[in-house]
Amino acid sequence: MAIVRMAVFWYLLVENKFMHQESTSILKKLFSKSIYKKTNASEDQLLSILLRKVYHTVSWDEETMGNKNEIRDEIRSRITVTPVKTPNLTFLKYAAAIAIITSLIIVFQYRTTSSNMLVATTTNVLDSIVLNDGSLVYLAPNSSLEYPERFYGEQRNVTLLKGNAFFDISKDPKHPFVIQSGELKTKVLGTSFHIRMEKEECSVAVVTGKVEVRYNKSIENLIPGEEVHSSGNTLKKEMLKGIMTLNWYNQDLSLNAIKLHEILHFLQLKYGVKNTIKNSKTNNLKLTLFIGKKASVEEIISQINYITNLNLRYENEIITTD
């Protein structure tokens, strides 16, 4: 009988899956008294009725919980039956049913708390990923993101393995979104921001909302217009300027008095192109131009050449000049 009582006890610990709160409360009180043999005949009868109610009202959703027969067989293969002296057969019938249901729930919960991990990798073009919580991630060229097929647990965890990305995170105060990028850990509730991983440092630039960044023993809280990057063993906070204050992954850009080297850096991040322009005078030229979100590198270079009379050329993923 102790096994049966323990089975029912485990059922009571399940998060009120099958009964209303009031019925669950009564069942808990009766069961507690029953353990110490303090129930009278009327209470024993009520306990049996409540157990019968659970037995007859439980339903199994195969679409979300899996194949009932397969999981049942798996549970039965692990059950060790112990002889019981003079059991109450009615009580035993319904309690045993509860034990099986509870075991099914536990197996189901165990199976659904682990999720397949996926990796998205870009080559020479950017791409976007919609996560199962509705968050949107834009991956720059030559970048990789590891993320779960579904989020479980208290946090929504992903890892930026390499490259650059823009995160537009769905708000969920109860489940913080955490991005591991190298040794930096970025924690948010719902916001949008850039993360750039380079050879010797990693940086986080906030466009909207608030962001917490941890690196070694350093912690920085950022608001829109602020950027932090790793420097040695600490974090260095700076004010954002120019293009990095915007979500340029999927928005048109109207740029006013932006230096050429910033535009070239933007082209490197969004399109994965490099440049060989070293002349400081050329790099510091200020330009005003419009860049559509679907504009090609060739179109942007043509516009720059028209405005500046420079002779920039774009060949083999590299921008050069005379």
Secondary structure, DSSP 8 states (H G I E B T S, - for coil): -HHHHHHHHHHHHS-S-SS-HHHHHHHHHHHHHHHTT---HHHHHHHHHHHHHHHHH----HHHH--HHHHHHHHHTT------SS--HHHHHHHHHHHHHHHHHHHHHHHHTS--EEEEE-SSS-EEEE-TTS-EEEE-TT-EEEEESS--SSSEEEEEEESEEEEE----TTS-EEEEETTEEEEESS-EEEEEE-SS-EEEEEEES-EEEEETTEEEEE-TTEEEEEETTEEEEEE--GGGGS-TTSS-EEEEEEEHHHHHHHHHHHH--EE----HHHHT-EEEEEE-TT--HHHHHHHHHHHH----EEETTEEE--
